[in-house]
């Protein structure tokens, strides 16, 4: 009797599972992003957007892009746990991405890579050519007066006096990760370009304590002044689709460099424009230049663009302003 009852229970469970699958019950770990058509982008990490179930808003930026059979992760947000939550809520399988891009070294764009490397440890990540993330940049350790070296014993000289063209051999946070540093604008795959720019207003070693007092200030210029950035440009029939992380180089400069490098017009700019510090007059002027001088057809601002800029850009671009909040799917 007990054996018969046990057998009946097994049969019921089996047919119950079949019934659930026939009804379209969700399949665990299904990668919904695969079902979305090509040339699409989803905002994975941002502080604004519609209230969507299970998605967590936070200040930072990440998006995932599908382009001609490739799946590209662009930036990864501020908090790896929130990044993981949003990725899982959207049923995105990061083990299937083809490569990732770090637009620049700020924490609100790269911290999610710690989670990415757990699930996809061999994925290639493109970084700007930035010393502080491991780029092989020569560093002059001789100081401001090289004649002082001759008066020192060898034991007091860096590397016993053999320090010319010294290069750091780093390990660092992304030790053993598959990272390629981008020094200048380049096409990495057909139609896929990385645009290199640098911010004159942000960077490293940009001011020494006695810089104003020195007689020969050029000798004290910080060699690493200027934050390096890379942006993603995708060729389309309507023009380039440009993805920017935070636009510290200014969105105008990135657009101009993209047009110069690709010899193509800009169909859409998507991402953070970093316009929070600007007032209404400056933003109206910028909007006019984007539309009339640089002839950008469509805008999809996100992240650090700012409330005032959202409003002004929307008013001027009308139907060509694309809402790109957290979880939104944008077709380009």
NORFENLIN-V877703 format. One record per residue. N is the residue number from 1. RES is the residue in three letters. PSI is psi as a letter, one per 40 degrees, with the letter a starting at -180 (none if undefined). OMEGA is omega in degrees with one decimal (999 if undefined). Layout:
N_RES_PSI_OMEGA ; N_RES_PSI_OMEGA
This chain:
1_UNK_d_-179.6 ; 2_UNK_d_179.4 ; 3_UNK_d_179.8 ; 4_UNK_d_178.8 ; 5_UNK_d_178.7 ; 6_UNK_d_179.6 ; 7_UNK_d_179.2 ; 8_UNK_d_179.3 ; 9_UNK_d_179.3 ; 10_UNK_d_-179.6 ; 11_UNK_d_-179.8 ; 12_UNK_d_178.8 ; 13_UNK_d_-179.0 ; 14_UNK_d_-178.6 ; 15_UNK_d_175.5 ; 16_UNK_d_178.7 ; 17_UNK_d_177.8 ; 18_UNK_d_-178.9 ; 19_UNK_d_-179.8 ; 20_UNK_d_179.1 ; 21_UNK_d_179.2 ; 22_UNK_d_179.2 ; 23_UNK_e_179.2 ; 24_UNK_f_176.8 ; 25_UNK_i_-176.7 ; 26_UNK_h_176.9 ; 27_UNK_h_-175.5 ; 28_UNK_h_177.6 ; 29_UNK_e_175.9 ; 30_UNK_h_-178.6 ; 31_UNK_g_-175.8 ; 32_UNK_d_-176.9 ; 33_UNK_d_179.0 ; 34_UNK_d_-177.0 ; 35_UNK_e_-179.6 ; 36_UNK_i_-176.1 ; 37_UNK_i_-179.7 ; 38_UNK_i_177.3 ; 39_UNK_f_-177.6 ; 40_UNK_i_176.7 ; 41_UNK_i_175.5 ; 42_UNK_h_174.6 ; 43_UNK_h_-177.7 ; 44_UNK_d_-171.1 ; 45_UNK_h_179.0 ; 46_UNK_i_-175.2 ; 47_UNK_e_-178.9 ; 48_UNK_i_177.6 ; 49_UNK_i_174.7 ; 50_UNK_i_175.0 ; 51_UNK_h_-179.4 ; 52_UNK_h_-176.0 ; 53_UNK_h_173.0 ; 54_UNK_e_177.7 ; 55_UNK_h_-178.7 ; 56_UNK_h_177.7 ; 57_UNK_i_175.5 ; 58_UNK_i_-179.0 ; 59_UNK_h_-176.8 ; 60_UNK_a_-176.2 ; 61_UNK_i_170.9 ; 62_UNK_i_172.6 ; 63_UNK_i_177.7 ; 64_UNK_h_-168.9 ; 65_UNK_h_170.7 ; 66_UNK_h_-177.2 ; 67_UNK_h_174.4 ; 68_UNK_f_175.9 ; 69_UNK_e_179.5 ; 70_UNK_i_174.4 ; 71_UNK_h_-170.2 ; 72_UNK_h_172.6 ; 73_UNK_h_-179.8 ; 74_UNK_h_-176.9 ; 75_UNK_i_-172.5 ; 76_UNK_e_171.6 ; 77_UNK_a_-171.0 ; 78_UNK_d_-171.1 ; 79_UNK_h_-175.9 ; 80_UNK_d_178.9 ; 81_UNK_d_177.6 ; 82_UNK_d_176.3 ; 83_UNK_d_178.2 ; 84_UNK_d_179.8 ; 85_UNK_d_-176.1 ; 86_UNK_d_177.1 ; 87_UNK_d_-179.4 ; 88_UNK_d_178.9 ; 89_UNK_d_178.9 ; 90_UNK_e_177.5 ; 91_UNK_f_179.2 ; 92_UNK_h_-178.7 ; 93_UNK_h_-177.0 ; 94_UNK_e_176.3 ; 95_UNK_e_-177.3 ; 96_UNK_e_-179.3 ; 97_UNK_i_-177.4 ; 98_UNK_d_175.0 ; 99_UNK_i_-180.0 ; 100_UNK_i_-179.4 ; 101_UNK_h_171.0 ; 102_UNK_h_-175.2 ; 103_UNK_d_177.1 ; 104_UNK_i_-166.3 ; 105_UNK_e_-177.8 ; 106_UNK_i_-172.5 ; 107_UNK_d_-176.0 ; 108_UNK_e_177.4 ; 109_UNK_e_-173.5 ; 110_UNK_e_-172.4 ; 111_UNK_d_178.1 ; 112_UNK_e_177.4 ; 113_UNK_d_175.9 ; 114_UNK_d_176.5 ; 115_UNK_d_179.5 ; 116_UNK_d_-176.0 ; 117_UNK_e_173.5 ; 118_UNK_d_-176.3 ; 119_UNK_e_-177.9 ; 120_UNK_g_-170.0 ; 121_UNK_d_-176.6 ; 122_UNK_e_-176.2 ; 123_UNK_i_176.9 ; 124_UNK_h_175.7 ; 125_UNK_h_176.2 ; 126_UNK_h_178.9 ; 127_UNK_i_169.6 ; 128_UNK_i_179.4 ; 129_UNK_g_-170.1 ; 130_UNK_h_-179.7 ; 131_UNK_d_-170.9 ; 132_UNK_e_172.6 ; 133_UNK_e_169.8 ; 134_UNK_e_179.6 ; 135_UNK_i_-175.1 ; 136_UNK_g_-176.2 ; 137_UNK_h_178.2 ; 138_UNK_i_-175.9 ; 139_UNK_h_-177.9 ; 140_UNK_h_-179.5 ; 141_UNK_e_-175.8 ; 142_UNK_d_-178.7 ; 143_UNK_a_-174.3 ; 144_UNK_e_-178.7 ; 145_UNK_g_-175.0 ; 146_UNK_e_-179.9 ; 147_UNK_d_-179.8 ; 148_UNK_d_-177.5 ; 149_UNK_d_-175.1 ; 150_UNK_d_-177.7 ; 151_UNK_e_-178.8 ; 152_UNK_i_170.1 ; 153_UNK_i_179.5 ; 154_UNK_d_-177.1 ; 155_UNK_e_179.4 ; 156_UNK_e_-180.0 ; 157_UNK_h_176.6 ; 158_UNK_h_179.3 ; 159_UNK_f_179.0 ; 160_UNK_f_179.6 ; 161_UNK_e_-178.4 ; 162_UNK_g_-174.0 ; 163_UNK_e_-178.9 ; 164_UNK_h_179.6 ; 165_UNK_f_177.9 ; 166_UNK_h_176.1 ; 167_UNK_h_175.3 ; 168_UNK_h_171.8 ; 169_UNK_g_-169.5 ; 170_UNK_i_162.9 ; 171_UNK_c_171.2 ; 172_UNK_a_-170.7 ; 173_UNK_d_-176.8 ; 174_UNK_f_177.9 ; 175_UNK_h_178.4 ; 176_UNK_e_173.8 ; 177_UNK_i_-178.0 ; 178_UNK_g_-174.7 ; 179_UNK_h_171.9 ; 180_UNK_h_-178.6 ; 181_UNK_h_-177.2 ; 182_UNK_h_-176.7 ; 183_UNK_d_-179.4 ; 184_UNK_i_-177.7 ; 185_UNK_h_-175.8 ; 186_UNK_i_174.8 ; 187_UNK_h_-175.8 ; 188_UNK_d_175.4 ; 189_UNK_i_179.6 ; 190_UNK_h_178.6 ; 191_UNK_e_-177.1 ; 192_UNK_h_-178.2 ; 193_UNK_i_171.7 ; 194_UNK_h_-175.0 ; 195_UNK_h_-177.0 ; 196_UNK_h_175.6 ; 197_UNK_i_179.8 ; 198_UNK_h_178.6 ; 199_UNK_h_176.5 ; 200_UNK_e_-172.9 ; 201_UNK_e_178.9 ; 202_UNK_i_178.3 ; 203_UNK_a_-176.6 ; 204_UNK_i_176.5 ; 205_UNK_f_-171.1 ; 206_UNK_e_178.9 ; 207_UNK_h_176.5 ; 208_UNK_i_-175.3 ; 209_UNK_d_-175.9 ; 210_UNK_f_-175.1 ; 211_UNK_d_-177.1 ; 212_UNK_d_-174.9 ; 213_UNK_e_-173.8 ; 214_UNK_i_179.4 ; 215_UNK_d_-179.6 ; 216_UNK_g_-171.2 ; 217_UNK_d_-178.5 ; 218_UNK_d_-179.5 ; 219_UNK_e_-179.3 ; 220_UNK_e_-178.6 ; 221_UNK_h_179.5 ; 222_UNK_h_-173.6 ; 223_UNK_d_-174.8 ; 224_UNK_e_176.1 ; 225_UNK_h_-179.6 ; 226_UNK_h_179.9 ; 227_UNK_h_-179.4 ; 228_UNK_h_177.8 ; 229_UNK_i_166.6 ; 230_UNK_i_177.8 ; 231_UNK_i_-176.9 ; 232_UNK_h_179.0 ; 233_UNK_h_-177.9 ; 234_UNK_h_-178.9 ; 235_UNK_h_174.8 ; 236_UNK_i_-179.4 ; 237_UNK_d_-177.5 ; 238_UNK_e_-176.9 ; 239_UNK_a_-178.6 ; 240_UNK_h_171.0 ; 241_UNK_h_-169.9 ; 242_UNK_h_178.1 ; 243_UNK_h_-178.6 ; 244_UNK_i_-178.6 ; 245_UNK_c_-178.4 ; 246_UNK_e_174.4 ; 247_UNK_f_174.5 ; 248_UNK_d_176.7 ; 249_UNK_e_-170.4 ; 250_UNK_h_-178.1 ; 251_UNK_d_176.9 ; 252_UNK_d_-179.3 ; 253_UNK_d_179.6 ; 254_UNK_d_178.7 ; 255_UNK_d_-179.5 ; 256_UNK_d_178.8 ; 257_UNK_d_178.8 ; 258_UNK_d_179.4 ; 259_UNK_d_179.3 ; 260_UNK_d_-176.6 ; 261_UNK_d_-174.9 ; 262_UNK_e_-174.2 ; 263_UNK_f_-175.3 ; 264_UNK_i_174.9 ; 265_UNK_i_-179.8 ; 266_UNK_h_178.5 ; 267_UNK_d_-178.3 ; 268_UNK_i_171.6 ; 269_UNK_h_-175.3 ; 270_UNK_h_173.9 ; 271_UNK_a_-176.5 ; 272_UNK_h_-177.5 ; 273_UNK_e_179.9 ; 274_UNK_f_-177.7 ; 275_UNK_e_179.4 ; 276_UNK_d_-175.9 ; 277_UNK_e_-169.2 ; 278_UNK_i_179.4 ; 279_UNK_i_-174.2 ; 280_UNK_d_-178.3 ; 281_UNK_d_179.9 ; 282_UNK_d_-177.4 ; 283_UNK_d_176.6 ; 284_UNK_d_177.5 ; 285_UNK_d_178.4 ; 286_UNK_d_-179.2 ; 287_UNK_d_178.2 ; 288_UNK_d_-179.3 ; 289_UNK_d_178.5 ; 290_UNK_d_-173.8 ; 291_UNK_d_-170.9 ; 292_UNK_d_-178.4 ; 293_UNK_d_-179.0 ; 294_UNK_e_173.9 ; 295_UNK_f_174.1 ; 296_UNK_h_-173.2 ; 297_UNK_d_-175.0 ; 298_UNK_i_178.1 ; 299_UNK_i_173.8 ; 300_UNK_g_-174.7 ; 301_UNK_i_178.9 ; 302_UNK_a_170.5 ; 303_UNK_b_-168.3 ; 304_UNK_e_-178.3 ; 305_UNK_d_174.9 ; 306_UNK_i_-176.4 ; 307_UNK_d_-177.8 ; 308_UNK_d_179.0 ; 309_UNK_d_175.3 ; 310_UNK_d_-176.1 ; 311_UNK_d_-176.5 ; 312_UNK_d_179.1 ; 313_UNK_d_178.5 ; 314_UNK_d_180.0 ; 315_UNK_d_-175.5 ; 316_UNK_d_-176.4 ; 317_UNK_e_175.8 ; 318_UNK_b_-178.1 ; 319_UNK_e_178.5 ; 320_UNK_e_170.5 ; 321_UNK_h_-174.8 ; 322_UNK_h_177.7 ; 323_UNK_h_-173.7 ; 324_UNK_f_179.8 ; 325_UNK_i_-177.8 ; 326_UNK_h_177.6 ; 327_UNK_e_-178.2 ; 328_UNK_i_175.3 ; 329_UNK_h_-179.6 ; 330_UNK_h_175.3 ; 331_UNK_h_-178.9 ; 332_UNK_none_999
